[in-house]
């Protein structure tokens, strides 16, 4: 399999039931890579809002009802950075895969490569896919087995501390901006601009040449959002975002990207848009909240509404490259692995600016 230095057991963050507490188990078996799999040592992992919702049992499916078909007990995490330490049998693609390679542990874990969506390069919608959020154990563990044919192979010169959040939050933000078809000089509103997703959406929009208005609330959020490139900041707790956006832009924004997982953030997002504008939906609030926008408004103003479920592997590597070249700079704070429960509490309170990254191993 590989090095004899690979231990038999490891430390993992385990949730035994939906809504249960995170338990750190120190004698959990290290997986053995099967045919066409690799074993990676997890170095760092970001913490995503969807990890919290899944742990709580509130993660919504396409019909708005909570997803209950989740592997239990479960190890969450899907913004991980690891290093390949062993190869399983029958590896079919070895030209760019070697021991020591940096790899990403993303939301998607396996795809069929044959369905309509896989063939079209939109494999995030694969009809037979599995993911690290619901079906397979993720990056909240020290060692993980990964499908060798769907590896996210990363350049050797990337910073593993900052790259984890790019694999989910960054990819989703990048895709959300692409879906607006924004052009240089266009106005883009990012709702939830100070959060893990939002602060990356601000930067990916700026990378496309957009002028950005950040919407959020909380101590220091305004200075933070402006420091990463937003031209304006609106504190929705003290100002009317719709009125302020129209004051700044005149006719309204060309696009609004809503990254907050809160129903109120979506309620009047379309009202910020000008004729022909695009609402790009990212955050997934619990339950079945609806847009409070009359159909006549959508028709008469010619609005576009688009949803964004992460992105393809190709789009992931594009998002990674913008970070690698310093165009986009994730703002991360590194914490220790066993601080995960405290991080979840901070996420629930909305106290986090940027993204928390856990150091899993040395």
C-alpha positions in Angstrom: 0.0 0.0 0.0 2.7 2.5 0.8 4.9 3.6 3.7 5.1 1.4 6.8 5.0 4.6 8.8 1.2 4.9 8.2 -0.5 4.4 11.5 -3.4 2.0 12.1 -5.6 4.5 13.9 -6.2 8.3 13.8 -8.1 11.1 15.3 -11.4 12.1 13.7 -14.3 14.5 14.4 -17.3 12.2 14.5 -21.1 13.0 14.6 -23.0 9.9 15.5 -26.5 11.2 14.8 -28.2 14.2 13.1 -28.2 17.0 15.6 -25.6 15.3 17.7 -22.5 16.7 19.2 -19.1 16.5 17.6 -17.0 13.8 19.3 -13.2 13.5 18.8 -12.3 9.8 18.5 -8.6 9.1 18.8 -8.6 5.4 17.9 -10.6 5.5 14.6 -9.2 3.2 11.9 -7.1 4.7 9.1 -8.8 3.7 5.8 -7.0 1.4 3.4 -7.1 2.6 -0.1 -9.0 0.3 -2.4 -8.6 -0.3 -6.2 -7.9 3.0 -8.0 -7.8 5.0 -4.7 -5.1 7.0 -2.9 -4.6 7.6 0.8 -3.9 11.2 1.7 -2.8 12.8 5.0 -5.1 15.7 5.7 -3.1 18.9 6.5 -5.7 21.6 6.7 -9.5 21.9 6.2 -11.9 24.8 6.0 -15.2 24.8 7.8 -18.2 25.3 5.6 -21.7 26.5 6.7 -23.1 23.4 5.0 -21.1 21.2 7.4 -23.0 22.9 10.3 -26.4 22.5 8.6 -25.7 18.8 8.0 -24.6 18.2 11.5 -27.8 19.9 12.8 -29.9 17.9 10.4 -31.2 21.1 8.7 -29.4 20.8 5.3 -32.1 21.2 2.7 -32.5 19.1 -0.5 -34.0 20.3 -3.8 -37.5 20.1 -2.5 -36.7 22.1 0.6 -37.0 19.3 3.1 -34.1 18.4 5.3 -31.7 15.8 3.9 -31.8 12.7 6.1 -30.1 10.1 4.0 -26.7 10.8 5.4 -23.9 8.3 6.3 -24.0 7.9 10.1 -21.8 8.0 12.0 -20.3 10.7 9.8 -17.0 12.6 9.5 -17.7 15.9 7.8 -15.5 18.4 6.0 -15.1 19.1 2.3 -12.6 21.9 2.1 -9.5 19.9 2.8 -5.9 19.9 1.6 -3.9 16.7 1.9 -0.8 15.0 0.7 -0.8 11.6 -1.0 1.1 9.1 1.1 0.0 5.8 -0.4 -1.4 4.4 -3.6 -4.0 1.6 -3.8 -3.9 -1.2 -6.3 -4.8 -0.8 -10.0 -4.2 3.0 -10.3 -5.3 3.7 -14.0 -3.8 7.2 -14.3 -0.3 7.8 -13.0 1.3 10.3 -15.3 0.8 13.3 -12.9 0.1 11.4 -9.7 2.9 10.6 -7.3 3.5 10.2 -3.6 3.8 13.6 -2.0 1.3 15.3 -4.4 -0.9 17.9 -2.9 -4.6 17.1 -3.4 -7.9 18.8 -2.5 -10.7 17.1 -0.7 -13.8 18.7 -2.2 -17.6 18.5 -1.9 -17.8 16.0 -4.8 -16.1 12.6 -4.1 -17.1 10.4 -7.0 -18.8 10.7 -10.3 -20.0 8.2 -13.0 -18.3 10.0 -15.9 -21.0 8.7 -18.3 -24.2 10.6 -17.6 -25.3 13.7 -19.6 -23.9 16.1 -17.0 -20.5 14.4 -16.7 -20.2 14.4 -20.5 -21.1 18.1 -20.6 -18.5 19.1 -18.0 -21.1 19.9 -15.4 -20.3 16.8 -13.3 -21.4 18.5 -10.1 -24.9 17.5 -11.2 -23.9 13.8 -11.9 -27.0 11.6 -11.3 -24.8 8.9 -9.6 -22.4 11.1 -7.7 -21.4 10.9 -4.1 -20.0 13.6 -1.9 -18.2 14.2 1.4 -21.0 16.0 3.0 -23.6 13.2 2.9 -22.2 9.9 1.6 -18.6 9.6 2.4 -16.3 10.6 5.3 -14.6 14.0 4.7 -11.7 16.0 5.8 -12.4 16.2 9.5 -10.0 13.3 9.9 -6.2 12.8 9.7 -6.2 10.4 6.8 -8.7 9.9 3.9 -9.1 7.6 0.9 -9.9 9.3 -2.4 -10.9 8.3 -5.9 -7.8 8.4 -8.0 -9.7 9.2 -11.2 -11.4 12.3 -9.7 -8.5 13.7 -7.7 -8.2 17.5 -7.4 -4.4 17.6 -8.0 -3.0 20.9 -6.9 0.2 22.7 -8.0 3.1 22.1 -5.6 3.6 25.8 -4.9 0.2 26.6 -3.5 -0.2 27.6 0.2 -2.1 24.7 1.8 -3.3 27.0 4.6 -5.4 29.2 2.3 -6.3 26.8 -0.5 -8.9 24.6 1.3 -11.7 27.2 1.3 -11.2 27.8 -2.4 -12.3 24.2 -3.1 -15.9 24.9 -2.0 -16.5 28.5 -0.9 -14.1 29.9 -3.5 -15.4 27.6 -6.3 -19.0 28.4 -5.5 -18.3 32.2 -5.4 -16.3 32.0 -8.6 -19.1 30.1 -10.4 -21.8 32.5 -9.0 -19.9 35.5 -10.4 -19.4 33.7 -13.8 -23.2 33.0 -14.0 -24.0 36.7 -13.8 -22.2 37.4 -17.1 -20.8 40.5 -15.4 -18.6 42.8 -17.5 -15.9 45.3 -16.4 -17.5 48.3 -14.9 -20.8 46.6 -14.0 -22.2 47.0 -10.5 -22.4 43.7 -8.4 -24.0 43.6 -5.0 -22.7 40.8 -2.7 -25.0 40.1 0.1 -23.2 38.5 3.1 -20.0 40.1 1.9 -18.0 39.6 5.1 -18.5 35.8 5.4 -16.5 32.9 4.1 -18.3 32.8 0.8 -19.1 36.4 0.5 -15.5 37.8 0.9 -14.4 35.5 -1.9 -17.4 36.5 -4.1 -16.3 40.2 -3.6 -12.8 39.3 -4.9 -13.8 37.1 -7.8 -16.2 39.9 -8.9 -13.4 42.4 -8.7 -11.2 40.0 -10.7 -13.8 40.2 -13.5 -13.6 44.0 -13.4 -16.8 44.6 -11.6 -17.6 47.4 -9.1 -18.7 45.8 -5.9 -21.2 46.8 -3.2 -20.9 44.7 -0.1 -23.9 44.1 2.2 -23.5 42.7 5.7 -23.6 43.8 9.3 -21.5 43.4 12.4 -18.5 45.0 14.1 -15.6 45.7 11.7 -17.4 44.2 8.6 -17.5 47.5 6.7 -13.7 48.1 7.0 -13.0 44.4 6.2 -15.2 44.3 3.1 -13.7 47.5 1.7 -10.2 46.2 2.4 -10.8 43.3 0.0 -11.9 45.5 -2.8 -15.5 46.6 -2.4 -16.2 50.2 -3.5 -19.1 50.6 -1.0 -20.5 48.8 2.1 -24.1 48.8 3.3 -24.9 47.8 6.9 -28.3 46.3 6.5 -29.0 46.7 10.2 -28.9 50.5 9.9 -29.6 51.2 6.2 -32.1 50.1 3.6 -30.0 48.1 1.1 -32.4 48.5 -1.8 -32.6 52.3 -1.4 -28.8 52.6 -1.0 -27.9 50.4 -4.0 -30.1 52.6 -6.2 -28.5 55.7 -4.8 -25.1 54.4 -5.6 -25.8 52.8 -9.0 -28.6 55.0 -10.4 -30.6 52.3 -12.2 -29.8 49.5 -9.9 -27.1 46.8 -9.9 -26.3 44.6 -12.9 -26.1 41.6 -10.6 -26.7 40.5 -7.0 -24.9 37.5 -5.5 -26.5 36.3 -2.3 -24.1 34.2 -0.3 -25.9 34.4 3.1 -27.8 31.3 4.2 -30.6 33.4 5.6 -34.0 33.7 4.1 -34.2 37.5 4.8 -31.1 38.0 2.6 -33.1 36.8 -0.4 -36.4 38.5 0.3 -35.9 41.7 -1.7 -32.7 40.9 -3.6 -34.4 41.4 -7.0 -35.4 44.9 -6.0 -31.7 45.9 -6.1 -31.4 45.0 -9.8 -31.8 47.1 -12.9 -33.5 46.0 -16.1 -31.8 42.9 -17.4 -30.1 42.2 -14.0 -29.2 38.8 -12.6 -29.8 37.4 -9.2 -27.2 34.7 -8.4 -28.4 32.5 -5.5 -25.7 30.8 -3.4 -26.6 30.5 0.2 -29.2 27.8 1.1 -31.5 28.8 4.0 -33.1 26.0 6.0 -36.7 25.1 5.2 -38.5 26.3 2.1 -38.3 30.1 2.0 -39.3 31.9 -1.2 -38.3 35.0 -3.1 -40.6 37.9 -2.3 -40.6 39.1 -5.9 -43.8 39.5 -8.0 -43.7 37.6 -11.2 -44.6 40.7 -13.0 -41.4 42.3 -11.8 -39.3 39.5 -13.2 -41.1 39.6 -16.5 -41.2 43.3 -17.0 -37.7 44.0 -15.9 -36.3 41.0 -17.8 -34.5 39.6 -14.7 -32.5 36.4 -14.7 -32.3 34.1 -11.6 -29.6 31.5 -11.4 -28.6 28.9 -8.8 -25.1 27.8 -8.1 -24.1 24.3 -6.8 -20.4 24.5 -6.5 -18.8 23.9 -9.9 -16.9 21.5 -12.1 -13.3 20.3 -11.5 -12.2 22.5 -14.4 -13.8 25.6 -12.8 -12.3 24.6 -9.5 -8.8 24.7 -11.0 -9.6 28.1 -12.5 -10.6 29.4 -9.1 -7.5 27.9 -7.6 -5.3 29.6 -10.2 -6.6 33.0 -9.4 -5.6 32.5 -5.8 -2.3 31.0 -6.7 -1.5 34.1 -8.8 -2.5 36.4 -5.9 -5.5 37.9 -7.8 -7.8 36.6 -5.1 -6.6 36.3 -1.5 -8.7 34.3 0.9 -8.8 35.7 4.4 -8.3 32.8 6.8 -7.7 32.3 10.4 -6.0 29.0 11.3 -7.3 27.2 14.4 -6.6 23.8 15.9 -8.5 20.7 14.8 -10.2 20.2 18.2 -11.6 23.7 18.1 -14.3 22.6 15.6 -17.2 22.7 18.1 -16.3 26.3 19.1 -16.0 27.3 15.4 -19.6 25.9 14.8 -20.8 28.1 17.7 -19.2 31.2 16.2 -20.7 30.4 12.8 -24.1 30.2 14.3 -23.6 33.6 15.9 -22.3 35.1 12.6 -19.1 36.2 14.4 -16.6 35.0 11.7 -15.1 37.3 9.1 -13.5 35.4 6.2 -13.0 31.7 6.7 -11.8 29.5 9.6 -9.2 26.8 8.6 -8.4 24.0 11.0 -4.9 22.5 11.2 -5.5 18.7 11.2 -2.0 17.4 11.2 1.6 18.7 11.2 
